[in-house]
Amino acid sequence: MESKRGEVGKPMMLLSCGTLVYYHCAYRNSSIVSLVSDVFIVLLCSLAIIGLLFRQLNISVPVDPLEWKITQDTASGIVAWFVNTIGAAESVLRVAATGHDKRLFLKVIFCLYVLSALGRLALGATVAYIGLCLFCLYMLTECSPSISSKVAWFLGKRNDTGEEQEDTM
């Protein structure tokens, strides 16, 4: 039960961070550099205040941030994920550009056309935020069994045995 709660918390945390980024970039018309510097200012001030508070209360700092390290496996995993994602996108575009797969070519052209139209209608930050919201909604439905079963029922999807789900309502 606790692991499911953590899985549901990931899309909520991602959505809240995305909302703050969207607010900062779209409504305040600030750049991403300004956002990063504001975040570092807030983190630095917060750590300084917490450090002063701990020193005044004679509490030793539980973890030294300078000792935080990631393992070699974690770093390799992050780099491998990034390289695989870029490689997959490059591979799809290369196959589409050759023209051998007509369906893939039409899908890529359609997606690029839709993105171009969206870019003309809305700010890039707005389009990215909508994509983030849809991604978080997808993650939330995948993590929650009750929501995912209701979505499957609504869409008339089949269950794991391949049989049509029965209407229980």
Contacts in CASP RR format, 6 or more apart in sequence:
PFRMAT RR
TARGET T0000
AUTHOR 0000-0000-0000
METHOD contacts of the structure
MODEL  1
MESKRGEVGKPMMLLSCGTLVYYHCAYRNSSIVSLVSDVFIVLLCSLAII
GLLFRQLNISVPVDPLEWKITQDTASGIVAWFVNTIGAAESVLRVAATGH
DKRLFLKVIFCLYVLSALGRLALGATVAYIGLCLFCLYMLTECSPSISSK
VAWFLGKRNDTGEEQEDTM
4 143 0 8 1.000
4 144 0 8 1.000
4 145 0 8 1.000
7 143 0 8 1.000
8 140 0 8 1.000
8 143 0 8 1.000
8 144 0 8 1.000
10 139 0 8 1.000
10 143 0 8 1.000
11 135 0 8 1.000
11 136 0 8 1.000
11 137 0 8 1.000
11 139 0 8 1.000
11 140 0 8 1.000
11 143 0 8 1.000
12 136 0 8 1.000
12 140 0 8 1.000
14 132 0 8 1.000
14 135 0 8 1.000
14 136 0 8 1.000
14 139 0 8 1.000
15 132 0 8 1.000
15 133 0 8 1.000
15 136 0 8 1.000
18 129 0 8 1.000
18 132 0 8 1.000
19 129 0 8 1.000
21 35 0 8 1.000
21 125 0 8 1.000
21 129 0 8 1.000
22 125 0 8 1.000
22 126 0 8 1.000
22 128 0 8 1.000
22 129 0 8 1.000
22 132 0 8 1.000
24 30 0 8 1.000
24 34 0 8 1.000
24 35 0 8 1.000
24 38 0 8 1.000
25 31 0 8 1.000
25 32 0 8 1.000
25 35 0 8 1.000
25 125 0 8 1.000
26 123 0 8 1.000
26 125 0 8 1.000
26 126 0 8 1.000
26 129 0 8 1.000
47 65 0 8 1.000
51 61 0 8 1.000
54 60 0 8 1.000
54 61 0 8 1.000
92 104 0 8 1.000
92 108 0 8 1.000
93 108 0 8 1.000
95 101 0 8 1.000
95 104 0 8 1.000
96 104 0 8 1.000
96 105 0 8 1.000
96 107 0 8 1.000
96 108 0 8 1.000
96 109 0 8 1.000
97 105 0 8 1.000
99 105 0 8 1.000
115 127 0 8 1.000
118 127 0 8 1.000
119 127 0 8 1.000
140 147 0 8 1.000
141 147 0 8 1.000
141 148 0 8 1.000
141 151 0 8 1.000
142 148 0 8 1.000
151 157 0 8 1.000
152 159 0 8 1.000
152 165 0 8 1.000
153 165 0 8 1.000
153 167 0 8 1.000
156 164 0 8 1.000
156 165 0 8 1.000
157 165 0 8 1.000
158 164 0 8 1.000
158 165 0 8 1.000
159 165 0 8 1.000
END
